[in-house]
């Protein structure tokens, strides 16, 4: 054994002495996956950008509260002792539902009170029996999980209802908070129409406190608002909170302090009652899938006061006394809610999402015709992926020889992208490159939890079928980058941090590929105009995004990913859709109204584009893949370049097939050897 260790040390020293020509020596052991993921975390931990001017239009957009309400009159379902079960229209397919408390005398205030998500409406409504105000208490989605799943497919999860619905709504440009803001404002619509005119207020606790605050920021008719157990330093809290509070681009313009400024000069009461404590959901096997992190903890009085400092907010230990002139009793223990009401509300949101899915294709078509293709490239990068500065430090490439094969040499590569954030990968260089010859390159991208060695190490085999190795043996230069989607929950937390700033992990991945293309294109044996991209699974996901944004890629091949992506990320119409999995990193805000895989392919057009699809690949159904690809082929065909796009089906599972795709690469990247 000691002899083997000695040989390893000798080879390591020998390899370190043989960097790629023109690069520095890469020294010391490097875990490329940890290097990339942790560097992005550090970047985000210190990330700042200048605050802009908050606007109602933008706040409504990021909450998903932009759709015009129909807001018809209330329907009383039942009345008992001055408390009515009521239902009100928000849109024809979405209603609010809850309890209406009406005082015996003329009310002095009309109030929408939003309890915490787990509050029991019957207990909350009873608090207002003698308050002399007209109160609507809406039903919110709670944190239980009994409805979270797809019974038709036998797939149930342990996701809190709020998380399950967030996953469906987020790619449709909506959030659970935004839907409940719309229900609140529809209730305000009704209250504002009542005679005689009486001031309207909104109040809430916990989850309801956030909804109340955002509703008041969006609507001047709300004369007073009380936020209890929710106000605080949102900029410090957002990435640690449950995923259902994930709000795209919330920072820096919509901190609680900034939202308070949007409410001014109307009265804002910040109640110091501690907020609810909520722990991440535990697995209840076989139920799983919930994000395993994200908690709510009461914010200290000092932090609340500090967050409110400099605003016009009235900070109080008894917010009800500030709002109503008298304290309220606590909610009575032991009351039970109406399960049928809750289930109706849950299923209506599912139905609402299905309508948004149906309408999304027409919305995309209209948008693309209005905005134009090139402008949409910029918009997708900015508004869905998140755009960071172009790589802004010297490349500073460091390399070392990893293996010396009969037909190629393999190098480990690290290069700088931004301060503290590198790119990492394996470079395979054929040995038969002649002086002055410039070869085409294939960037070979791994999938979920993959590493460069999975595709580019000749001693490793698996679903990737050594495709970077085999292409190098065919004479291509190949590069296998380390993308950030590795490390389970640790990499998924990148999106939780990044989303609040209007960024995603692909904001970083795209920048890393900008640098990779720059470096590869500068190598003396590379033809910069002939660099193609080929990825499997999450690498196929990358193939639909990065080459669409970076025209320096000469072509793109998506394997084991291309499909009708809106259905995949927002519907419950198949057993493999993402709302049923643990991959909470997948939803991209408003994807459905900005792009689908067809539209992303039109950003790759007129460059060659190919799909590789195994009949037994459980990622999707052939029918979904064919449905979406038909639009791609039509686009290329109608523009006179149908030969530049192909799809190859093969009788296999989720893996690289590497037959038609290799022929495609040879055809469109030109001759491998001079």
C-alpha positions in Angstrom: 0.0 0.0 0.0 2.9 2.4 0.9 4.3 1.8 -2.6 0.9 2.8 -4.2 0.8 5.9 -2.1 4.4 6.8 -3.1 3.5 6.4 -6.7 0.5 8.6 -6.3 2.7 11.3 -4.7 5.3 11.0 -7.4 2.6 11.3 -10.2 1.0 14.2 -8.4 4.3 16.0 -8.4 4.9 15.1 -12.0 1.5 16.3 -13.1 1.8 19.6 -11.2 5.0 20.2 -13.2 3.1 19.8 -16.4 0.4 22.5 -16.7 -1.2 23.3 -20.0 1.1 25.6 -22.0 0.4 29.3 -21.2 -1.2 28.6 -17.8 0.0 28.7 -14.2 0.5 25.6 -12.1 -2.6 24.5 -10.2 -1.4 23.6 -6.7 -2.8 21.6 -3.9 -5.9 19.4 -3.8 -9.1 20.9 -5.2 -12.7 19.8 -4.7 -14.2 21.5 -7.7 -17.8 21.1 -6.6 -17.2 22.6 -3.2 -15.0 25.3 -4.7 -17.8 26.5 -7.0 -20.8 26.1 -4.7 -19.1 27.7 -1.6 -17.7 30.6 -3.6 -21.2 31.5 -4.8 -22.5 31.4 -1.3 -19.8 33.7 -0.2 -20.5 36.1 -3.1 -24.2 36.2 -2.1 -23.5 36.6 1.6 -21.7 39.8 0.7 -23.8 40.9 -2.2 -25.2 44.4 -2.3 -26.7 46.5 -5.0 -28.0 50.1 -4.9 -31.6 50.5 -3.9 -34.0 52.0 -6.5 -37.3 53.7 -6.1 -40.0 51.3 -4.9 -43.1 51.2 -7.2 -46.5 49.6 -6.7 -46.3 48.1 -10.2 -43.1 46.3 -9.5 -44.2 45.1 -6.0 -47.4 43.8 -7.5 -45.4 42.0 -10.2 -43.0 40.2 -7.8 -45.9 39.2 -5.5 -47.9 37.9 -8.5 -50.8 40.3 -7.8 -51.1 42.0 -11.2 -54.2 40.4 -12.6 -57.3 42.7 -12.7 -59.9 41.6 -10.2 -63.6 41.1 -11.1 -64.6 41.5 -7.4 -68.3 40.8 -7.4 -70.5 41.0 -4.3 -70.3 38.6 -1.3 -72.3 35.5 -1.2 -73.5 34.5 2.3 -73.3 30.7 2.6 -74.6 30.5 6.2 -75.2 32.9 9.1 -75.3 32.1 12.8 -75.2 34.6 15.7 -74.1 37.6 13.7 -71.2 35.6 12.0 -71.7 34.6 8.3 -69.7 32.2 6.2 -69.1 34.2 3.1 -67.5 33.8 -0.3 -66.4 36.6 -2.7 -65.1 36.6 -6.2 -61.6 37.6 -7.0 -61.6 36.3 -10.6 -64.3 34.1 -12.1 -62.2 31.0 -11.2 -60.8 32.2 -7.8 -62.7 33.3 -4.7 -62.0 34.3 -1.2 -63.8 32.6 1.5 -64.1 33.2 5.3 -66.1 34.7 8.1 -67.9 38.0 8.2 -68.6 39.5 11.6 -71.2 42.3 11.6 -71.9 44.4 14.7 -75.4 45.2 15.9 -74.9 49.0 15.5 -73.4 51.0 12.7 -69.7 50.1 12.4 -67.1 52.7 13.0 -64.5 50.8 11.0 -64.5 48.1 8.4 -61.6 45.6 8.8 -60.0 42.7 7.0 -58.2 40.7 9.6 -55.7 38.0 8.4 -54.7 35.6 11.1 -51.5 33.5 10.8 -51.7 30.7 8.3 -52.4 28.1 11.0 -55.0 30.3 12.7 -58.6 28.9 13.2 -61.1 31.3 11.7 -63.9 30.5 14.1 -61.7 31.3 17.1 -60.3 34.5 15.5 -63.8 35.8 14.5 -65.1 35.4 18.0 -62.5 38.0 19.2 -64.4 40.7 17.4 -67.9 40.0 18.8 -68.0 43.2 20.9 -65.5 45.3 19.0 -68.1 47.3 17.1 -66.4 46.8 13.8 -67.4 45.0 10.6 -64.7 42.3 10.1 -63.9 39.9 7.3 -61.6 37.0 8.4 -60.3 35.3 5.2 -59.2 31.6 5.0 -55.5 31.4 4.3 -53.5 28.3 3.2 -52.0 26.6 6.3 -48.9 24.6 6.9 -50.4 21.2 7.1 -49.8 18.8 4.3 -52.7 16.4 3.9 -53.7 17.8 0.4 -50.1 18.3 -0.9 -49.7 15.9 -3.7 -51.4 14.2 -6.7 -53.7 11.4 -5.5 -54.4 10.5 -9.1 -50.7 9.4 -9.4 -50.4 8.0 -5.9 -47.9 10.8 -5.2 -48.4 12.6 -1.9 -45.7 14.7 -0.1 -44.9 16.2 3.2 -44.8 19.8 1.8 -46.8 22.3 3.8 -49.8 23.5 1.7 -48.2 26.9 1.3 -45.0 25.4 -0.1 -46.8 23.0 -2.4 -48.8 25.8 -3.9 -45.8 28.1 -4.1 -44.0 25.6 -6.3 -46.9 25.5 -8.7 -47.6 29.2 -8.7 -44.0 30.6 -8.8 -43.2 29.6 -12.5 -46.6 31.1 -13.4 -45.6 34.5 -12.1 -47.7 34.1 -8.9 -47.0 33.5 -5.2 -49.2 32.2 -2.4 -48.7 35.6 -0.7 -49.7 37.4 -3.9 -52.9 35.3 -4.3 -53.9 36.1 -0.7 -53.1 39.8 -1.3 -55.6 39.6 -4.2 -58.2 38.0 -2.0 -57.7 40.6 0.6 -58.0 43.5 -1.9 -61.1 41.9 -3.3 -62.6 42.0 0.2 -61.5 45.7 0.4 -63.3 46.2 -2.9 -66.5 45.0 -1.3 -66.1 46.9 1.9 -65.4 50.1 0.0 -68.7 49.8 -1.8 -70.8 49.6 1.4 -73.0 52.4 2.6 -72.5 54.5 4.5 -68.8 55.2 3.8 -66.7 54.0 6.8 -62.9 53.8 7.0 -61.3 50.6 5.9 -58.4 49.0 7.7 -56.4 45.8 7.2 -54.6 43.9 10.0 -52.8 40.6 10.3 -50.6 38.4 12.4 -47.7 36.2 11.3 -48.3 35.2 7.7 -51.4 37.4 7.7 -49.2 40.3 8.8 -47.1 40.1 5.7 -50.2 40.0 3.5 -51.8 42.9 5.3 -48.6 45.0 4.9 -48.3 44.3 1.2 -52.0 44.8 0.5 -51.8 48.3 2.2 -48.7 49.2 0.2 -50.6 48.4 -3.0 -53.9 50.1 -2.2 -54.6 53.7 -0.9 -58.2 52.8 0.1 -56.7 51.0 3.1 -56.5 53.9 5.6 -54.9 52.0 8.4 -52.8 48.8 8.7 -51.6 46.8 11.6 -48.7 44.4 11.2 -48.3 41.9 14.1 -45.6 39.3 14.4 -44.3 39.9 10.9 -42.4 43.2 10.7 -38.6 43.1 10.8 -35.3 43.2 9.0 -36.5 41.3 5.9 -33.1 41.6 4.3 -31.6 39.4 7.0 -34.6 37.0 7.3 -35.7 36.2 3.7 -33.2 33.6 2.8 -33.7 31.8 6.1 -37.4 31.7 6.0 -39.5 28.8 4.5 -39.5 28.5 0.7 -43.1 29.7 0.4 -41.9 33.2 1.3 -39.4 33.2 -1.6 -40.2 36.4 -3.5 -38.3 37.3 -6.6 -36.3 40.5 -6.5 -37.6 41.6 -3.1 -34.2 43.2 -2.2 -33.1 45.9 -1.9 -36.2 47.9 -2.8 -38.9 46.1 -0.8 -37.5 45.6 2.7 -40.2 46.1 5.4 -38.8 49.6 6.0 -39.2 50.4 2.3 -42.7 49.0 2.2 -43.6 51.1 5.2 -42.5 54.1 3.2 -45.0 53.0 0.5 -47.8 53.0 3.1 -47.0 56.5 4.4 -48.6 58.8 5.3 -51.4 56.4 6.1 -51.3 55.0 9.6 -49.0 51.9 10.0 -49.1 50.2 13.4 -46.3 47.7 14.1 -47.4 45.4 16.9 -44.6 43.9 19.0 -46.4 40.6 19.6 -43.9 37.9 18.8 -44.5 36.1 15.5 -45.1 32.4 15.2 -42.3 29.9 15.6 -42.3 27.4 12.7 -39.8 24.6 12.2 -38.9 22.9 8.8 -41.3 20.0 8.1 -40.0 16.6 9.0 -40.1 13.6 6.7 -43.0 11.3 7.4 -42.0 8.4 5.2 -43.1 7.6 2.6 -44.1 11.3 2.5 -41.2 13.5 1.5 -40.3 16.3 -0.8 -40.5 19.4 1.5 -37.6 21.8 1.6 -35.7 20.5 4.6 -34.7 24.0 5.9 -36.5 27.3 6.4 -37.9 28.3 9.7 -39.8 31.2 11.3 -38.7 32.5 14.6 -40.0 35.5 16.6 -38.0 38.6 15.9 -36.7 40.5 19.0 -38.3 43.7 20.0 -35.0 45.5 19.4 -34.8 44.2 15.8 -38.4 45.2 15.1 -37.9 48.7 16.5 -34.6 49.1 14.6 -36.4 48.0 11.3 -39.1 50.5 12.0 -36.7 53.3 13.0 -36.9 56.3 10.6 -40.4 55.3 9.3 -43.7 56.8 10.3 -44.8 53.5 11.9 -46.3 53.5 15.4 -44.6 50.7 17.3 -46.8 49.3 20.0 -47.0 46.5 22.5 -50.8 46.5 22.0 -51.5 47.2 18.3 -55.2 46.5 18.7 -55.6 49.3 21.2 -53.9 51.6 18.7 -56.2 50.5 15.9 -59.5 49.9 17.7 -59.1 52.0 20.8 -59.4 48.9 23.0 -57.5 45.6 23.5 -58.9 42.3 22.1 -59.0 39.1 23.9 -56.8 36.3 22.6 -58.3 33.7 20.3 -60.1 31.0 22.2 -58.4 27.6 22.4 -60.0 24.5 21.2 -62.0 25.9 18.3 -62.1 23.9 15.0 -62.1 25.2 11.5 -64.2 24.2 8.5 -62.2 21.6 6.6 -64.6 21.8 3.6 -64.0 25.5 3.3 -60.2 25.0 3.4 -60.3 22.2 0.8 -62.4 24.3 -1.5 -59.9 27.2 -1.3 -57.0 24.8 -1.9 -58.6 23.2 -4.9 -59.6 26.6 -6.4 -55.9 27.7 -6.4 -55.0 24.5 -8.2 -57.8 25.2 -10.7 -56.6 28.8 -11.0 -53.0 27.6 -11.8 -54.4 25.3 -14.5 -56.1 28.3 -16.2 -52.8 30.2 -16.1 -51.1 27.3 -17.7 -53.7 27.1 -20.5 -53.4 30.9 -21.2 -49.6 31.0 -21.0 -48.8 30.0 -24.6 -50.9 32.8 -26.0 -49.4 35.2 -23.5 -45.9 34.3 -24.6 -46.7 34.5 -28.3 -48.2 38.0 -27.8 -45.2 39.1 -25.7 -42.6 37.9 -28.1 -44.3 39.5 -31.1 -44.6 42.8 -29.1 -41.1 42.9 -27.7 -39.0 41.1 -30.3 -36.5 38.2 -30.1 -33.3 40.1 -29.2 -35.1 42.2 -26.6 -36.5 39.0 -25.1 -33.0 37.5 -24.8 -32.1 40.4 -22.6 -35.4 40.3 -20.7 -35.0 36.6 -19.9 -31.5 37.1 -18.8 -32.4 40.0 -16.6 -35.9 39.1 -15.3 -35.8 35.3 -15.1 -32.1 34.2 -14.8 -30.7 37.3 -13.2 -27.8 39.2 -14.8 -24.5 39.7 -13.1 -21.7 41.9 -14.4 -19.7 40.2 -17.2 -16.6 38.5 -15.8 -14.5 41.3 -14.5 -11.1 40.0 -13.3 -8.2 38.5 -15.2 -8.7 34.8 -16.3 -5.6 33.7 -14.3 -6.0 30.1 -15.5 -4.3 27.4 -13.4 -4.0 23.8 -14.7 -2.4 20.5 -14.0 -2.2 17.2 -15.9 -4.7 14.6 -14.6 -4.2 11.8 -17.0 -2.2 10.9 -20.1 -4.2 8.6 -22.4 -3.0 7.2 -25.8 -5.1 9.7 -27.7 -5.4 12.7 -25.4 -4.3 14.4 -22.3 -6.6 15.6 -19.5 -6.1 18.7 -17.4 -7.8 20.0 -14.3 -8.6 23.7 -14.8 -9.4 26.6 -12.5 -10.0 30.1 -13.7 -11.3 33.3 -12.1 -14.7 34.8 -13.1 -15.5 37.5 -10.5 -13.6 38.3 -7.3 -13.7 35.1 -5.3 -15.8 33.1 -7.8 -14.0 30.7 -10.1 -14.9 28.3 -12.9 -13.7 24.8 -12.7 -13.5 21.8 -15.1 -11.6 19.2 -17.0 -10.1 19.9 -20.4 -9.3 17.0 -22.8 -6.8 17.8 -25.5 -6.2 15.4 -28.4 -2.5 14.5 -28.9 -2.7 14.7 -32.7 -3.3 18.4 -33.0 -0.7 19.8 -35.5 1.1 23.1 -35.0 -1.2 25.9 -36.2 -4.3 23.6 -36.3 -7.4 24.8 -34.6 -9.9 22.2 -33.4 -13.6 22.5 -32.6 -14.6 22.2 -28.9 -17.5 20.4 -27.3 -18.4 21.6 -23.8 -19.8 18.5 -22.2 -22.1 19.2 -19.3 -23.0 16.9 -16.4 -26.4 16.8 -14.7 -27.7 16.9 -11.2 -25.0 16.1 -8.5 -22.5 15.5 -11.3 -18.9 16.4 -11.5 -16.5 16.8 -14.5 -15.0 13.4 -13.8 -18.4 11.8 -14.5 -18.2 12.8 -18.2 -14.4 13.3 -18.8 -12.5 10.8 -16.7 -11.7 7.6 -18.8 -11.9 5.5 -15.6 -15.5 6.5 -14.9 -18.6 5.2 -16.7 -22.3 5.5 -16.1 -25.2 7.4 -17.6 -22.9 9.8 -19.4 -21.2 7.0 -21.3 -17.8 8.8 -21.1 -19.1 11.1 -23.9 -16.4 13.8 -23.3 -13.7 11.1 -23.5 -15.1 9.5 -26.7 -15.4 12.9 -28.4 -11.8 13.6 -27.5 -10.8 10.3 -29.0 -12.7 11.4 -32.1 -10.5 14.4 -32.2 -12.6 17.1 -30.5 -11.2 19.2 -27.8 -13.7 18.8 -24.9 -14.3 20.7 -21.7 -16.4 19.5 -18.8 -17.4 22.4 -16.5 -18.4 22.0 -12.9 -21.9 23.6 -12.6 -23.3 24.6 -9.3 -26.1 22.1 -9.0 -24.2 19.7 -6.7 -24.3 19.2 -2.9 -28.0 18.6 -2.3 -29.6 21.2 -0.1 -26.5 23.2 0.0 -26.7 24.1 -3.7 -30.4 24.6 -3.5 -29.9 27.2 -0.9 -28.1 29.3 -3.5 -31.4 30.0 -5.2 -33.1 30.8 -1.8 -30.4 33.5 -1.2 -30.2 34.6 -4.8 -34.0 34.9 -5.6 -34.4 37.8 -3.2 -31.9 39.8 -5.2 -33.5 38.9 -8.6 -30.8 36.3 -9.3 -30.6 32.5 -9.7 -27.8 29.9 -9.7 -27.9 30.3 -13.5 -26.9 33.9 -13.2 -23.6 32.5 -11.9 -23.4 29.6 -14.3 -24.0 31.8 -17.3 -21.2 34.1 -16.1 -18.9 31.1 -15.6 -19.6 30.0 -19.2 -18.9 33.4 -20.5 -15.4 33.1 -18.9 -15.0 29.5 -20.1 -15.9 30.5 -23.7 -13.4 33.4 -23.5 -10.6 31.2 -22.2 -11.3 28.3 -24.6 -11.5 30.7 -27.6 -8.1 32.1 -26.7 -6.3 28.7 -26.7 -3.9 28.4 -29.7 -5.4 25.0 -30.7 -9.1 26.0 -30.5 -11.3 27.5 -33.2 -13.4 30.0 -31.2 -16.1 30.0 -33.8 -16.7 26.2 -33.4 -17.5 25.7 -29.7 -20.6 23.6 -29.2 -22.6 22.6 -26.1 -23.9 19.1 -25.2 -25.5 18.4 -21.8 -27.6 15.7 -20.1 -30.4 16.1 -17.6 -29.6 19.3 -15.6 -26.9 19.7 -18.3 -29.7 19.5 -20.8 -31.5 22.2 -18.7 -28.3 24.2 -19.1 -28.3 23.6 -22.8 -31.7 25.3 -23.1 -30.6 28.4 -21.2 -26.8 29.2 -21.5 -26.5 28.9 -25.3 -29.7 30.8 -25.7 -28.1 33.7 -23.8 -24.5 33.3 -25.2 -24.4 33.3 -29.0 -20.7 32.4 -28.8 -21.9 28.8 -28.5 -22.0 27.5 -32.1 -24.7 24.9 -31.4 -26.5 23.3 -28.5 -27.7 19.7 -27.8 -30.2 19.1 -25.0 -30.3 15.5 -23.8 -32.8 14.1 -21.2 -34.4 17.5 -20.4 -36.3 19.1 -23.4 -40.0 18.9 -23.0 -43.1 21.0 -22.5 -41.5 22.7 -19.5 -44.4 24.7 -18.3 -46.4 21.5 -17.8 -43.4 19.9 -16.2 -42.8 22.7 -13.6 -46.4 23.9 -12.8 -48.9 21.1 -13.5 -49.9 18.0 -11.7 -50.6 16.1 -15.0 -47.9 13.5 -14.7 -46.2 11.5 -11.9 -42.8 13.1 -12.6 -43.7 16.8 -12.5 -41.6 19.0 -10.2 -44.3 20.0 -7.7 -44.1 16.4 -6.5 -40.3 16.2 -6.1 -37.8 17.6 -3.6 -36.2 19.9 -6.2 -37.3 23.3 -4.9 -34.4 24.9 -6.9 -36.2 24.3 -10.2 -39.0 26.9 -10.3 -38.1 30.1 -12.1 -40.2 33.1 -11.5 -42.8 33.8 -14.2 -41.2 31.3 -16.6 -44.5 30.4 -18.2 -45.2 33.9 -19.3 -41.7 34.6 -20.5 -40.5 31.5 -22.3 -40.8 27.8 -22.8 -38.3 25.4 -24.4 -39.6 26.3 -27.8 -38.9 30.0 -27.2 -35.5 29.2 -25.8 -34.7 27.3 -29.0 -35.7 30.3 -31.0 -32.9 32.2 -29.2 -30.5 29.5 -30.2 -31.8 29.7 -33.8 -30.3 30.0 -36.5 -27.5 28.0 -34.9 -27.9 24.2 -35.0 -30.0 22.7 -32.2 -30.7 19.1 -31.3 -32.7 17.1 -28.8 -31.7 13.6 -27.6 -34.6 11.6 -26.0 -34.7 8.1 -24.6 -38.1 6.4 -24.8 -37.7 5.1 -21.3 -36.5 8.3 -19.8 -38.7 9.0 -16.8 -38.1 12.7 -17.0 -41.0 13.2 -19.4 -43.2 11.5 -21.9 -42.4 11.2 -25.6 -45.7 12.9 -26.3 -44.7 16.0 -24.3 -41.3 16.1 -25.9 -42.7 15.8 -29.4 -45.4 18.4 -28.8 -42.8 21.0 -27.8 -40.2 20.0 -30.4 -42.8 20.2 -33.3 -42.8 24.0 -32.7 -39.0 24.1 -32.9 -38.9 22.2 -36.2 -41.6 24.3 -37.7 -39.7 27.5 -36.8 -36.5 26.2 -38.4 -38.3 24.9 -41.4 -40.3 28.0 -42.0 -37.1 30.0 -41.9 -35.4 27.8 -44.5 -33.0 25.9 -42.2 -34.8 22.8 -41.2 -31.6 20.8 -41.7 -30.1 22.6 -38.6 -32.4 21.0 -36.1 -33.0 17.3 -35.3 -34.4 15.1 -32.6 -33.2 11.6 -32.0 -35.3 9.1 -30.1 -33.6 5.9 -28.8 -34.9 3.0 -26.8 -33.1 3.7 -23.6 -33.4 5.4 -20.2 -32.1 8.7 -18.8 -28.6 8.6 -20.3 -26.3 9.8 -23.1 -26.9 7.9 -26.3 -24.2 9.5 -28.3 -25.1 8.3 -31.8 -27.1 10.9 -33.8 -25.6 13.6 -31.6 -22.0 12.8 -32.5 -23.0 12.8 -36.2 -24.7 16.2 -35.6 -21.6 17.6 -33.9 -19.4 16.4 -36.8 -21.7 17.9 -39.3 -22.1 21.3 -37.8 -18.8 21.9 -36.1 -17.1 21.1 -39.3 -14.1 18.8 -39.8 -12.4 17.7 -36.6 -9.0 17.4 -38.2 -7.4 19.5 -41.0 
